[in-house]
Amino acid sequence: MISVLVAHAKGGCGKTTIATNLATAFANAGLQTGLADADRQGSSMKWLKLRPDTAAPIETLNWRKGTGDVPKQMARLVIDAGAGVDSKRVRALLKDADMIIMPVLPSVFDEAATKRFLKRVDELKPIQSGRKPVMIVGNRVRASTRAAKDLDAFLGKLGHDTVTMLGDRAIYQDVARQGLGIFDLAPSRRAGVVNDWLPLVRRIEDWVGERAGDAL
């Protein structure tokens, strides 16, 4: 099993949007997928309750009061973490996850929180050795704007790869209200939008392949 933690020190940066859509990517690829809600707000749990039976199955794991057991047959586990970096709960999730995805908004108010989060993350030995990747995702980005350029410059100084930039699109809210994600949609409906996600999904699966090769 591969566990993917979506986390940041600050709330409102789109962790749940990334966690739910990433889970739909795995599920629609035929992988047995779980979505663990470790945020007391329970946004991922609410989304899962809306998910129709006809959609690719995603198993619900309620981790709002603490981590629980994961079914042995699970191939991918996406963890939607609560905001923060100093709590024991978040530190444990950072330590145990196989990889970390950090969404960052094009906002000057997010920069200090991002630096604080990465300072804590970079203290982890698996991060220092390169065994645990940190993947940065620019979120709600409007191309060719000053804010987008400022975000690109800021992310370039953080010492971790920016894997992709997700556009600021209304479709994310539209599908979320139905318990769906981008990868649940027909190709004609997701055209263009899904291209923002492919670099992230491919980077994760490439890392999984490299890890499997190292284990041989």
C-alpha positions in Angstrom: 0.0 0.0 0.0 1.1 3.6 -0.7 -0.1 6.4 1.6 -0.3 9.9 0.2 -0.7 12.7 2.8 -2.2 16.0 1.7 -1.2 18.6 4.3 -0.4 22.2 5.0 0.0 24.4 8.1 -2.8 26.7 6.9 -6.5 25.9 6.3 -8.4 26.9 3.2 -5.6 26.0 0.7 -7.5 23.2 -1.0 -6.3 20.1 0.8 -9.7 18.4 0.5 -10.1 19.3 -3.2 -6.8 17.7 -3.9 -7.4 14.7 -1.7 -10.8 13.8 -3.1 -9.8 14.3 -6.7 -6.6 12.3 -6.3 -8.6 9.5 -4.7 -10.9 9.5 -7.8 -7.8 9.2 -10.0 -6.6 6.1 -8.2 -10.1 4.6 -8.0 -10.8 5.1 -11.7 -7.5 3.5 -12.5 -8.8 0.3 -10.9 -6.8 0.5 -7.7 -8.5 -0.3 -4.4 -8.5 3.2 -2.8 -9.2 4.6 0.6 -9.7 8.2 1.7 -8.9 8.9 5.3 -10.4 12.0 6.8 -8.0 13.2 9.5 -9.5 16.7 9.7 -11.9 17.5 12.5 -14.0 19.5 10.0 -14.8 16.2 8.2 -15.0 17.7 4.7 -13.8 14.5 3.0 -16.3 12.4 5.0 -19.2 14.7 3.8 -18.0 14.3 0.2 -17.9 10.5 0.5 -21.4 10.5 1.8 -22.5 12.3 -1.4 -20.7 9.9 -3.6 -23.1 7.8 -5.8 -23.0 4.0 -5.8 -22.3 4.1 -9.6 -19.0 5.9 -9.2 -15.7 4.1 -8.8 -15.6 2.8 -5.1 -13.5 4.7 -2.5 -13.4 3.3 1.0 -14.1 5.7 3.8 -11.7 5.8 6.8 -12.7 8.1 9.6 -9.5 9.3 11.2 -10.8 12.5 12.8 -10.1 11.1 16.3 -7.0 9.2 15.5 -5.5 6.9 12.9 -7.1 3.4 12.4 -6.4 0.2 10.7 -6.1 0.1 7.0 -7.5 -3.0 5.0 -4.6 -5.1 3.9 -5.8 -5.2 0.3 -5.7 -1.4 0.0 -3.5 -0.2 -2.9 -3.7 3.6 -2.4 -4.6 5.6 0.7 -5.1 9.3 0.5 -5.1 11.2 3.8 -6.8 14.5 4.1 -4.9 16.2 7.1 -6.2 19.0 9.2 -4.4 22.3 9.2 -1.3 22.7 11.3 2.2 21.4 11.7 3.0 21.3 15.4 0.3 19.0 16.7 1.1 15.4 17.6 -1.5 14.2 15.2 -0.1 16.0 12.2 3.5 15.2 13.1 2.6 11.5 13.3 0.9 11.6 9.9 4.0 13.4 8.4 6.2 10.6 9.8 4.1 7.7 8.7 3.0 8.7 5.2 4.9 7.5 2.2 4.8 10.9 0.5 3.5 14.4 1.2 1.6 16.7 -1.1 1.4 20.3 -0.2 -1.0 22.7 -1.9 -0.1 26.4 -2.0 -2.3 29.3 -3.0 -1.1 32.3 -4.9 -1.4 34.5 -1.8 1.3 36.4 0.1 -0.6 35.4 3.3 0.2 31.8 2.6 4.0 32.2 2.2 4.9 32.4 5.9 2.7 29.3 6.7 4.3 27.4 3.8 7.8 28.1 5.0 6.9 27.1 8.5 5.4 23.9 7.3 8.3 23.0 5.2 10.8 23.8 8.0 9.1 21.1 10.1 8.9 18.7 7.2 12.5 19.1 6.2 13.5 18.0 9.7 12.3 14.5 9.0 15.1 12.1 8.2 13.3 10.3 5.3 12.9 13.8 3.7 16.5 14.6 4.1 17.6 11.3 2.6 15.2 11.6 -0.3 13.3 8.5 0.6 10.1 10.4 1.2 9.1 12.9 -1.5 7.4 16.2 -1.0 5.4 17.3 -4.0 4.2 20.9 -4.1 1.0 21.8 -6.0 0.1 25.4 -6.9 -3.6 25.6 -6.4 -6.4 28.0 -7.7 -3.9 29.6 -10.1 -5.0 32.0 -12.8 -2.6 31.7 -15.6 -0.7 34.8 -16.9 -1.6 36.9 -13.8 0.8 38.7 -11.5 -0.3 36.5 -8.7 0.6 33.4 -10.7 4.1 34.8 -11.5 4.7 35.7 -7.9 3.6 32.2 -6.8 6.0 30.6 -9.4 8.9 32.7 -8.1 8.1 31.9 -4.5 7.8 28.1 -5.1 11.0 28.1 -7.0 12.9 29.0 -3.8 11.5 26.3 -1.5 13.9 23.5 -2.4 11.2 21.1 -3.4 9.7 20.3 -6.8 6.5 22.0 -7.9 4.8 19.2 -9.7 1.8 21.0 -11.2 -0.4 24.1 -11.1 -4.1 23.6 -10.8 -6.3 26.3 -12.4 -8.9 28.2 -10.5 -12.0 26.5 -12.0 -15.6 26.4 -11.0 -15.9 22.7 -12.1 -14.2 21.5 -8.9 -17.1 22.8 -6.8 -19.7 21.6 -9.2 -18.5 18.0 -9.1 -17.8 18.1 -5.3 -21.5 18.8 -4.7 -22.2 15.4 -6.3 -19.5 13.5 -4.5 -17.5 13.3 -7.6 -14.0 14.3 -8.8 -12.5 15.2 -12.1 -11.5 11.7 -13.0 -15.2 10.5 -12.6 -16.3 12.6 -15.5 -16.6 11.6 -19.1 -13.6 12.6 -21.3 -15.6 15.4 -23.0 -16.4 17.0 -19.6 -13.0 16.8 -18.1 -11.0 17.8 -21.3 -8.4 20.4 -20.4 -8.9 20.2 -16.7 -7.5 16.7 -16.3 -4.3 17.7 -17.9 -3.5 19.8 -14.8 -3.6 16.6 -12.7 -1.7 14.2 -14.9 1.8 15.4 -13.9 0.9 14.8 -10.2 -0.6 11.3 -10.8 2.3 10.3 -13.1 4.9 11.5 -10.5 3.3 9.5 -7.8 3.1 6.3 -9.9 6.7 6.8 -11.2 7.8 7.0 -7.6 5.9 3.8 -6.7 7.6 2.1 -9.7 11.0 3.2 -8.5 10.3 2.1 -5.0 9.2 -1.4 -6.3 12.4 -1.6 -8.4 14.6 -0.8 -5.4 12.9 -3.5 -3.4 13.9 -6.2 -5.9 
